[in-house]
Each structure stands twice: as structure tokens, then as C-alpha cells.
Amino acid sequence: MPKGKKAKGKKVAPAETGGQEGGLDRQTAPQLLKLAHKYRPETKQKKQRLLARVEKKAAGKGDVPTKRPPVLRAEVSTVTTLVENKKAQLVVIAHHVDPIELLVFLPALCQKMGVPYCIIKGKARVGRLVHRKTCTTVAFTQVNSEDKGALAKLVEAIRTNYNDRHDEIRRHWGGNVLDPKSVALIAKLEKAKAKELDTKLG
């Protein structure tokens, strides 16, 4: 390393450190990923569903739209809209996001709207849930009846670890206490987003 230059550590989203550098604990994370995996967006299933619809129409049975199964919704703009409209049941955020401002407001927005959220290690990990190399955030909007109990248990644990500790968690970035300037920047961004949301909600 050249003299006089200081290595800059990469900022990561605020998370419960718990000896893991951020993200869900070792018990909750596998449960979340297991449930999320069941709601990956359609690929082959969508083609099969649409093909069956075409075949029925060709056979003279009428064009009956096939029911879309509930799937995870991805990306910041989509998830933000779902949270603002209270349609997200659980938001999952990747803890390595660059630039950090991209997602800095999302936990605050979830907190304001009463939507449970959690932070999980790795954009690639989140990306795999939606057939992508990386992804910054995904949201559950619906689950099948047989999974409602599992989702409710996850939400209960996540609310305790994240929503109920929001003020404490947001002061930490990747396990390190933020300096006052960074805390002020985050507060400013959150305030701006809250003001924008208030305007939308009238």
C-alpha cells in the first residue's frame, strides 16, 4: 500500500452484527432462504403455464387466463412502491450495497410503514432467489396458505431483531459505529424520503 494513503473500507448496510459482520442470525437466515426459494419468479413454469393456455384456446375451450403463483418481487423501485402501498409482507435487503445511499432509506421507509424488514449477507445470495447474479432487495407480497405459518414466525423474529431495534441498528454500518457526519447524512436522507412519502400520502 502506498505511503500516506489510507485504505477505505467498503460501507455496508446497517445490520445486526452478532459476530457475523451483519445479516440475519444463523437460525433465521436458513429458514428465510428456504421459504424464499419456494417463491422464486417463474421461468420454465411460466412457459408451461402460457403454453397450456394457448393449447386450451386452440382446442376451443376458450381463453381462460391462468392464475399466476405468488413470487418474490425484486429491485429497489418495485419494493419501495410495494412498501409505500403496504403490499409488502416482508422485505429482504442485501447488506453490501454500493453506493450506500441506494438503500439507506429503505429500512426507514419500512419502519415508517410498519413493514417488517431484514438484512442478509450478500447481493449474490439475494440475486439467486430471483435468477440473477446479484440483487439489492426482494419482497414477499403473498405466500400460499400452507406457508403462512412459516412466514408469520419469520416476521415475528425479524420484527424483534430489526424493526424494534431500528434506531440502534441504523447507527451501525457493517459492525462499526458510524461517525457523526455519516449519521447526519443518513438522517438527512431518511428525513427527505419521509417528507416525500408524506406528500404522496397527502
Backbone as CSV, one residue per row, in Angstrom:
resi,resn,N_x,N_y,N_z,CA_x,CA_y,CA_z,C_x,C_y,C_z
1,MET,0.858,-1.200,0.000,0.000,0.000,0.000,0.884,1.236,0.000
2,PRO,0.634,2.214,-0.890,1.454,3.422,-0.941,1.373,4.179,0.370
3,LYS,2.554,4.805,0.745,2.566,5.562,1.995,1.643,6.755,1.899
4,GLY,1.105,7.110,3.054,0.253,8.296,3.115,-1.156,8.060,2.644
5,LYS,-1.427,6.841,2.120,-2.790,6.538,1.669,-3.422,5.566,2.628
6,LYS,-4.628,5.852,2.945,-5.360,5.019,3.890,-6.345,4.154,3.136
7,ALA,-6.382,2.888,3.462,-7.344,2.001,2.798,-8.741,2.357,3.224
8,LYS,-9.614,2.481,2.252,-11.005,2.814,2.557,-11.815,1.538,2.663
9,GLY,-12.453,1.356,3.793,-13.305,0.182,3.969,-14.611,0.388,3.240
10,LYS,-15.132,-0.681,2.661,-16.407,-0.581,1.952,-17.541,-0.486,2.946
11,LYS,-18.404,0.470,2.725,-19.554,0.621,3.609,-20.572,-0.458,3.300
12,VAL,-21.212,-0.963,4.341,-22.295,-1.919,4.138,-23.491,-1.476,4.941
13,ALA,-24.654,-1.958,4.547,-25.885,-1.502,5.177,-25.928,-1.864,6.645
14,PRO,-26.685,-1.088,7.466,-26.737,-1.357,8.889,-27.302,-2.736,9.130
15,ALA,-26.702,-3.456,10.051,-27.164,-4.815,10.285,-26.880,-5.224,11.712
16,GLU,-27.532,-6.238,12.143,-27.255,-6.778,13.459,-25.939,-7.518,13.349
17,THR,-24.930,-7.100,14.105,-23.612,-7.686,13.925,-23.546,-9.087,14.492
18,GLY,-23.786,-9.271,15.753,-23.847,-10.609,16.341,-22.685,-11.494,15.949
19,GLY,-21.490,-10.894,15.719,-20.334,-11.705,15.371,-20.341,-12.184,13.934
20,GLN,-21.239,-11.662,13.104,-21.321,-12.152,11.723,-21.052,-11.076,10.693
21,GLU,-20.636,-9.895,11.103,-20.448,-8.755,10.203,-21.761,-8.329,9.580
22,GLY,-22.843,-8.633,10.192,-24.130,-8.163,9.678,-24.967,-9.270,9.102
23,GLY,-26.262,-9.027,9.063,-27.160,-10.007,8.487,-27.916,-10.785,9.534
24,LEU,-28.834,-11.592,9.049,-29.659,-12.408,9.935,-28.811,-13.413,10.702
25,ASP,-29.329,-13.858,11.845,-28.611,-14.860,12.626,-28.651,-16.219,11.927
26,ARG,-27.839,-17.138,12.417,-27.667,-18.434,11.747,-28.908,-19.313,11.798
27,GLN,-29.801,-19.026,12.712,-31.041,-19.806,12.777,-32.076,-19.289,11.796
28,THR,-32.242,-17.960,11.775,-33.300,-17.353,10.969,-32.972,-17.338,9.479
29,ALA,-31.710,-17.072,9.131,-31.328,-16.952,7.714,-31.676,-18.193,6.886
30,PRO,-31.329,-19.415,7.333,-31.694,-20.595,6.528,-33.203,-20.763,6.368
31,GLN,-33.956,-20.424,7.418,-35.423,-20.522,7.343,-35.970,-19.549,6.303
32,LEU,-35.419,-18.327,6.316,-35.846,-17.314,5.351,-35.519,-17.755,3.926
33,LEU,-34.293,-18.211,3.709,-33.868,-18.614,2.365,-34.664,-19.811,1.857
34,LYS,-34.965,-20.741,2.751,-35.752,-21.917,2.373,-37.142,-21.505,1.895
35,LEU,-37.774,-20.585,2.639,-39.102,-20.107,2.252,-39.026,-19.284,0.966
36,ALA,-38.039,-18.393,0.887,-37.893,-17.527,-0.293,-37.657,-18.347,-1.558
37,HIS,-36.923,-19.448,-1.427,-36.618,-20.294,-2.583,-37.891,-20.849,-3.226
38,LYS,-38.910,-21.069,-2.414,-40.186,-21.595,-2.930,-40.932,-20.554,-3.762
39,TYR,-40.535,-19.278,-3.612,-41.254,-18.195,-4.295,-40.368,-17.472,-5.310
40,ARG,-39.397,-18.211,-5.845,-38.572,-17.640,-6.911,-39.462,-17.359,-8.126
41,PRO,-39.192,-16.280,-8.861,-40.004,-15.975,-10.055,-40.015,-17.137,-11.035
42,GLU,-41.095,-17.223,-11.780,-41.254,-18.316,-12.745,-40.240,-18.221,-13.888
43,THR,-39.831,-19.354,-14.376,-39.014,-19.425,-15.596,-39.679,-20.463,-16.503
44,LYS,-39.330,-21.737,-16.305,-39.955,-22.815,-17.081,-41.446,-22.913,-16.766
45,GLN,-41.773,-22.677,-15.491,-43.181,-22.789,-15.082,-44.057,-21.808,-15.850
46,LYS,-43.529,-20.596,-16.072,-44.306,-19.584,-16.787,-44.549,-20.026,-18.231
47,LYS,-43.503,-20.555,-18.868,-43.640,-21.024,-20.250,-44.682,-22.137,-20.341
48,GLN,-44.620,-23.063,-19.374,-45.569,-24.183,-19.362,-46.996,-23.685,-19.142
49,ARG,-47.132,-22.703,-18.255,-48.457,-22.153,-17.937,-49.053,-21.459,-19.161
50,LEU,-48.227,-20.664,-19.843,-48.708,-19.941,-21.025,-48.984,-20.892,-22.188
51,LEU,-48.161,-21.938,-22.308,-48.363,-22.932,-23.360,-49.685,-23.673,-23.154
52,ALA,-49.975,-24.016,-21.901,-51.232,-24.708,-21.580,-52.423,-23.817,-21.929
53,ARG,-52.266,-22.518,-21.719,-53.344,-21.567,-22.035,-53.588,-21.512,-23.548
54,VAL,-52.492,-21.481,-24.310,-52.591,-21.447,-25.778,-53.244,-22.724,-26.302
55,GLU,-52.841,-23.862,-25.731,-53.393,-25.155,-26.163,-54.895,-25.246,-25.891
56,LYS,-55.317,-24.728,-24.744,-56.747,-24.737,-24.401,-57.531,-23.867,-25.375
57,LYS,-56.937,-22.715,-25.703,-57.597,-21.790,-26.630,-57.713,-22.433,-28.016
58,ALA,-56.647,-23.113,-28.446,-56.637,-23.774,-29.756,-57.637,-24.923,-29.813
59,ALA,-57.878,-25.544,-28.672,-58.816,-26.675,-28.611,-60.264,-26.204,-28.491
60,GLY,-60.461,-24.878,-28.557,-61.812,-24.323,-28.496,-62.408,-24.275,-27.104
61,LYS,-61.540,-24.318,-26.097,-62.040,-24.283,-24.713,-62.072,-22.867,-24.138
62,GLY,-61.844,-21.897,-25.021,-61.872,-20.505,-24.568,-60.530,-20.077,-24.003
63,ASP,-60.355,-18.765,-23.933,-59.100,-18.213,-23.406,-59.287,-17.888,-21.934
64,VAL,-58.919,-18.828,-21.094,-59.055,-18.617,-19.648,-57.676,-18.295,-19.083
65,PRO,-57.491,-17.072,-18.578,-56.182,-16.707,-18.023,-55.787,-17.646,-16.885
66,THR,-54.531,-18.078,-16.911,-54.054,-18.957,-15.841,-53.635,-18.110,-14.645
67,LYS,-53.841,-18.640,-13.477,-53.527,-17.894,-12.257,-52.016,-17.848,-12.042
68,ARG,-51.512,-16.646,-11.830,-50.088,-16.505,-11.555,-49.814,-16.876,-10.102
69,PRO,-48.802,-17.686,-9.868,-48.482,-18.023,-8.485,-47.800,-16.846,-7.789
70,PRO,-47.884,-16.765,-6.461,-47.183,-15.684,-5.755,-45.676,-15.873,-5.872
71,VAL,-44.961,-14.807,-6.188,-43.499,-14.876,-6.319,-42.869,-13.660,-5.641
72,LEU,-41.569,-13.745,-5.403,-40.829,-12.618,-4.841,-40.786,-11.475,-5.850
73,ARG,-40.855,-10.254,-5.350,-40.701,-9.072,-6.204,-39.331,-8.480,-5.922
74,ALA,-38.651,-8.018,-6.982,-37.265,-7.584,-6.839,-37.041,-6.139,-7.256
75,GLU,-35.903,-5.619,-6.818,-35.352,-4.301,-7.129,-35.951,-3.169,-6.290
76,VAL,-35.117,-2.145,-6.115,-35.424,-1.057,-5.188,-36.713,-0.325,-5.532
77,SER,-36.886,0.074,-6.801,-38.068,0.871,-7.164,-39.356,0.087,-6.937
78,THR,-39.354,-1.184,-7.336,-40.542,-2.032,-7.167,-40.851,-2.247,-5.696
79,VAL,-39.816,-2.605,-4.927,-40.008,-2.879,-3.496,-40.437,-1.610,-2.759
80,THR,-39.850,-0.469,-3.131,-40.231,0.803,-2.498,-41.719,1.078,-2.695
81,THR,-42.204,0.897,-3.921,-43.629,1.114,-4.212,-44.503,0.164,-3.406
82,LEU,-44.090,-1.094,-3.310,-44.855,-2.084,-2.539,-44.920,-1.700,-1.066
83,VAL,-43.806,-1.206,-0.533,-43.773,-0.787,0.877,-44.669,0.429,1.082
84,GLU,-44.559,1.401,0.179,-45.381,2.614,0.289,-46.869,2.291,0.248
85,ASN,-47.236,1.270,-0.521,-48.646,0.870,-0.631,-49.039,-0.223,0.365
86,LYS,-48.101,-0.534,1.256,-48.315,-1.560,2.294,-48.698,-2.919,1.700
87,LYS,-48.106,-3.224,0.550,-48.379,-4.512,-0.098,-47.262,-5.526,0.151
88,ALA,-46.156,-5.053,0.727,-45.049,-5.959,1.047,-45.279,-6.565,2.427
89,GLN,-45.159,-7.882,2.512,-45.317,-8.551,3.809,-43.986,-8.693,4.536
90,LEU,-42.902,-8.755,3.760,-41.556,-8.848,4.333,-40.550,-8.401,3.284
91,VAL,-39.632,-7.518,3.683,-38.609,-7.001,2.772,-37.247,-7.556,3.189
92,VAL,-36.497,-8.037,2.199,-35.155,-8.581,2.434,-34.151,-7.682,1.713
93,ILE,-33.160,-7.180,2.444,-32.189,-6.231,1.894,-30.786,-6.838,1.958
94,ALA,-30.031,-6.731,0.866,-28.638,-7.201,0.859,-27.771,-6.202,1.612
95,HIS,-26.805,-6.700,2.405,-26.039,-5.776,3.244,-24.869,-5.118,2.532
96,HIS,-24.421,-5.617,1.390,-23.350,-4.962,0.629,-23.979,-4.212,-0.534
97,VAL,-24.127,-2.924,-0.392,-24.741,-2.112,-1.443,-23.848,-0.913,-1.720
98,ASP,-23.561,-0.671,-2.983,-22.700,0.437,-3.362,-23.331,1.181,-4.535
99,PRO,-23.648,2.464,-4.463,-23.419,3.324,-3.304,-24.407,3.044,-2.177
100,ILE,-23.968,3.329,-0.983,-24.765,3.035,0.202,-26.090,3.802,0.213
101,GLU,-26.090,4.997,-0.404,-27.303,5.821,-0.424,-28.457,5.145,-1.158
102,LEU,-28.123,4.188,-2.025,-29.137,3.497,-2.822,-30.206,2.855,-1.948
103,LEU,-29.784,2.312,-0.814,-30.737,1.614,0.042,-30.858,2.199,1.437
104,VAL,-30.183,3.301,1.680,-30.142,3.826,3.043,-31.531,4.174,3.575
105,PHE,-32.430,4.568,2.675,-33.757,4.987,3.117,-34.725,3.831,3.324
106,LEU,-34.439,2.659,2.733,-35.431,1.580,2.720,-35.793,1.053,4.114
107,PRO,-34.814,0.804,4.998,-35.197,0.392,6.354,-36.069,1.431,7.061
108,ALA,-35.741,2.726,6.856,-36.538,3.788,7.482,-37.954,3.812,6.922
109,LEU,-38.078,3.579,5.623,-39.395,3.552,4.989,-40.213,2.372,5.516
110,CYS,-39.560,1.209,5.609,-40.246,0.021,6.154,-40.710,0.288,7.582
111,GLN,-39.825,0.918,8.356,-40.155,1.232,9.748,-41.366,2.156,9.817
112,LYS,-41.368,3.177,8.964,-42.464,4.157,8.960,-43.797,3.521,8.569
113,MET,-43.748,2.596,7.603,-44.969,1.978,7.100,-45.363,0.707,7.856
114,GLY,-44.542,0.340,8.847,-44.861,-0.847,9.639,-44.641,-2.149,8.895
115,VAL,-43.739,-2.131,7.915,-43.446,-3.339,7.130,-42.186,-4.001,7.695
116,PRO,-42.244,-5.281,8.040,-41.048,-5.948,8.566,-39.952,-6.038,7.512
117,TYR,-38.700,-5.828,7.941,-37.572,-5.913,7.017,-36.401,-6.598,7.714
118,CYS,-35.496,-7.149,6.916,-34.280,-7.735,7.470,-33.136,-7.518,6.498
119,ILE,-31.932,-7.698,7.001,-30.732,-7.517,6.194,-30.005,-8.852,6.135
120,ILE,-29.608,-9.246,4.942,-28.979,-10.557,4.762,-27.657,-10.389,4.025
121,LYS,-26.701,-11.222,4.337,-25.365,-11.089,3.754,-25.347,-11.465,2.272
122,GLY,-24.839,-10.566,1.454,-24.548,-10.893,0.064,-25.604,-10.590,-0.977
123,LYS,-25.240,-9.700,-1.932,-26.136,-9.413,-3.061,-26.320,-10.639,-3.952
124,ALA,-25.264,-11.466,-4.060,-25.359,-12.672,-4.896,-26.362,-13.653,-4.294
125,ARG,-26.361,-13.720,-2.980,-27.289,-14.609,-2.269,-28.731,-14.197,-2.540
126,VAL,-28.985,-12.891,-2.470,-30.323,-12.369,-2.759,-30.634,-12.550,-4.245
127,GLY,-29.635,-12.325,-5.098,-29.822,-12.474,-6.540,-30.259,-13.870,-6.947
128,ARG,-29.687,-14.879,-6.289,-30.040,-16.267,-6.624,-31.524,-16.553,-6.402
129,LEU,-32.144,-15.800,-5.505,-33.569,-16.005,-5.219,-34.459,-15.560,-6.377
130,VAL,-33.896,-14.703,-7.257,-34.697,-14.186,-8.376,-34.006,-14.421,-9.729
131,HIS,-33.172,-15.471,-9.789,-32.484,-15.875,-11.028,-31.578,-14.773,-11.582
132,ARG,-30.871,-14.065,-10.709,-29.946,-13.018,-11.152,-28.590,-13.225,-10.486
133,LYS,-27.560,-12.582,-11.066,-26.228,-12.676,-10.452,-26.220,-11.957,-9.113
134,THR,-26.788,-10.761,-9.096,-26.891,-10.006,-7.843,-28.236,-9.290,-7.792
135,CYS,-28.652,-8.954,-6.589,-29.892,-8.190,-6.403,-29.809,-7.499,-5.048
136,THR,-30.270,-6.265,-4.986,-30.148,-5.494,-3.750,-31.277,-5.746,-2.758
137,THR,-32.478,-6.004,-3.267,-33.604,-6.205,-2.355,-34.732,-6.991,-3.022
138,VAL,-35.427,-7.792,-2.214,-36.619,-8.506,-2.682,-37.700,-8.389,-1.615
139,ALA,-38.937,-8.643,-2.025,-40.044,-8.564,-1.066,-41.028,-9.702,-1.285
140,PHE,-41.541,-10.216,-0.182,-42.670,-11.144,-0.228,-43.942,-10.298,-0.276
141,THR,-44.858,-10.621,-1.178,-46.154,-9.939,-1.183,-47.270,-10.895,-0.778
142,GLN,-47.139,-12.136,-1.198,-48.115,-13.171,-0.835,-47.392,-14.501,-0.701
143,VAL,-47.959,-15.376,0.123,-47.467,-16.755,0.163,-48.678,-17.679,0.123
144,ASN,-48.450,-18.918,-0.232,-49.536,-19.894,-0.234,-49.987,-20.191,1.193
145,SER,-51.217,-20.650,1.325,-51.798,-20.870,2.656,-50.944,-21.775,3.534
146,GLU,-50.309,-22.788,2.927,-49.508,-23.720,3.734,-48.231,-23.090,4.286
147,ASP,-47.845,-21.912,3.744,-46.623,-21.245,4.205,-46.896,-20.029,5.087
148,LYS,-48.160,-19.727,5.334,-48.484,-18.530,6.122,-47.949,-18.613,7.544
149,GLY,-47.992,-19.817,8.125,-47.471,-20.007,9.482,-45.973,-19.775,9.539
150,ALA,-45.245,-20.303,8.545,-43.783,-20.142,8.489,-43.412,-18.676,8.308
151,LEU,-44.156,-17.962,7.448,-43.888,-16.542,7.232,-44.169,-15.744,8.500
152,ALA,-45.259,-16.068,9.188,-45.619,-15.359,10.422,-44.524,-15.511,11.483
153,LYS,-43.948,-16.712,11.592,-42.867,-16.951,12.561,-41.627,-16.140,12.200
154,LEU,-41.309,-16.109,10.906,-40.169,-15.322,10.442,-40.365,-13.842,10.737
155,VAL,-41.557,-13.353,10.423,-41.874,-11.938,10.638,-41.748,-11.581,12.117
156,GLU,-42.214,-12.465,12.980,-42.140,-12.209,14.424,-40.684,-12.064,14.878
157,ALA,-39.830,-12.999,14.427,-38.408,-12.950,14.794,-37.724,-11.724,14.199
158,ILE,-38.060,-11.418,12.957,-37.432,-10.299,12.258,-37.855,-8.956,12.848
159,ARG,-39.106,-8.809,13.198,-39.567,-7.559,13.832,-38.783,-7.296,15.114
160,THR,-38.554,-8.338,15.898,-37.824,-8.191,17.160,-36.385,-7.760,16.910
161,ASN,-35.752,-8.353,15.885,-34.336,-8.083,15.618,-34.069,-6.833,14.790
162,TYR,-35.058,-6.381,14.025,-34.828,-5.241,13.134,-35.769,-4.071,13.398
163,ASN,-37.066,-4.241,13.145,-37.994,-3.116,13.296,-37.961,-2.532,14.706
164,ASP,-37.945,-3.405,15.718,-37.974,-2.922,17.099,-36.637,-2.335,17.541
165,ARG,-35.578,-2.559,16.751,-34.252,-2.029,17.102,-33.743,-1.070,16.028
166,HIS,-34.669,-0.497,15.284,-34.301,0.323,14.120,-33.331,1.448,14.471
167,ASP,-33.633,2.225,15.503,-32.784,3.369,15.855,-31.376,2.937,16.247
168,GLU,-31.290,1.809,16.934,-29.978,1.292,17.347,-29.188,0.791,16.144
169,ILE,-29.849,0.028,15.280,-29.177,-0.598,14.134,-28.682,0.434,13.128
170,ARG,-29.464,1.469,12.886,-29.085,2.417,11.827,-27.829,3.213,12.171
171,ARG,-27.405,3.172,13.434,-26.177,3.869,13.818,-24.933,3.028,13.542
172,HIS,-25.139,1.807,13.073,-24.019,0.917,12.787,-23.993,0.561,11.301
173,TRP,-22.820,0.536,10.759,-22.663,0.184,9.346,-21.592,-0.895,9.283
174,GLY,-22.013,-2.111,8.966,-21.049,-3.206,8.876,-20.334,-3.502,10.165
175,GLY,-20.989,-3.259,11.306,-20.398,-3.608,12.585,-19.607,-2.481,13.209
176,ASN,-19.348,-1.396,12.481,-18.596,-0.276,13.035,-19.524,0.888,13.331
177,VAL,-19.283,1.547,14.458,-20.113,2.693,14.811,-19.813,3.824,13.845
178,LEU,-20.845,4.412,13.296,-20.672,5.496,12.328,-20.207,6.776,13.002
179,ASP,-19.454,7.570,12.259,-19.066,8.868,12.789,-20.260,9.814,12.687
180,PRO,-20.246,10.911,13.459,-21.392,11.839,13.482,-21.795,12.363,12.105
181,LYS,-20.798,12.590,11.220,-21.101,13.109,9.879,-21.940,12.100,9.084
182,SER,-21.571,10.812,9.176,-22.315,9.767,8.464,-23.722,9.614,9.018
183,VAL,-23.829,9.669,10.353,-25.146,9.573,10.995,-26.035,10.720,10.526
184,ALA,-25.443,11.933,10.433,-26.197,13.110,9.991,-26.655,12.958,8.545
185,LEU,-25.784,12.394,7.688,-26.131,12.184,6.279,-27.298,11.211,6.158
186,ILE,-27.217,10.110,6.908,-28.285,9.108,6.873,-29.594,9.716,7.352
187,ALA,-29.522,10.475,8.439,-30.725,11.113,8.989,-31.339,12.064,7.966
188,LYS,-30.481,12.804,7.241,-30.950,13.751,6.227,-31.665,13.015,5.094
189,LEU,-31.063,11.910,4.634,-31.664,11.124,3.553,-32.992,10.512,3.985
190,GLU,-33.017,10.004,5.215,-34.250,9.397,5.725,-35.352,10.451,5.867
191,LYS,-34.956,11.649,6.327,-35.930,12.737,6.506,-36.512,13.158,5.159
192,ALA,-35.652,13.234,4.140,-36.095,13.619,2.793,-37.076,12.592,2.242
193,LYS,-36.768,11.315,2.458,-37.654,10.252,1.965,-38.979,10.278,2.716
194,ALA,-38.914,10.522,4.026,-40.132,10.577,4.834,-41.025,11.732,4.381
195,LYS,-40.388,12.875,4.045,-41.138,14.047,3.578,-41.811,13.745,2.240
196,GLU,-41.066,13.070,1.370,-41.596,12.691,0.053,-42.795,11.750,0.215
197,LEU,-42.666,10.827,1.154,-43.739,9.867,1.412,-44.975,10.562,1.974
198,ASP,-44.746,11.501,2.899,-45.868,12.255,3.477,-46.633,13.008,2.395
199,THR,-45.884,13.567,1.429,-46.508,14.297,0.319,-47.363,13.355,-0.522
200,LYS,-46.831,12.152,-0.785,-47.573,11.158,-1.572,-48.852,10.729,-0.876
201,LEU,-48.751,10.561,0.438,-49.901,10.079,1.202,-50.892,11.196,1.517
202,GLY,-50.496,12.423,1.201,-51.387,13.566,1.409,-51.455,13.971,2.850
